[in-house]
Amino acid sequence: MGGELFKRLIDNFGRMCGQVPDNRRSGHNERYKTADFVKSAFGVFFFQHRSMLDYQRKMKEKRGRNNPETVFGVRSMPSDTWIREQMDRIPPEKFSGFFDSMLKIAGEAGLADG
């Protein structure tokens, strides 16, 4: 059950990241998808590593993949600075449904009041 629940939560998280509005102007700054930098930002907290980007780059060099790719489906991970700059442009209320949605899924699995 744990693996299935985690997959549901991650799939839901991925869908919600894809719904975050992209407020960037067109041009070269569209190299990274909005969903990728939102997932990467979450990964900093999820993996609880002091310098996640450095850790993930080393892992990718050593193993050919990294946790954001494997766990969250991040296609291309931007720098820490770039992630912060882009996340600062998104109003916090755009994320308000994330947690409600996750709690609903956990509640359906009997793990939270939902």
Secondary structure, DSSP 8 states (H G I E B T S, - for coil): -HHHHHHHHHHHHHHHHHTS-----SSGGGSS-HHHHHHHHHHHHHHT-TTHHHHHHHHHHHHS--HIIIII--SS---HHHHHHHHHTS-GGGGHHHHHHHHHHHHHTTSS--
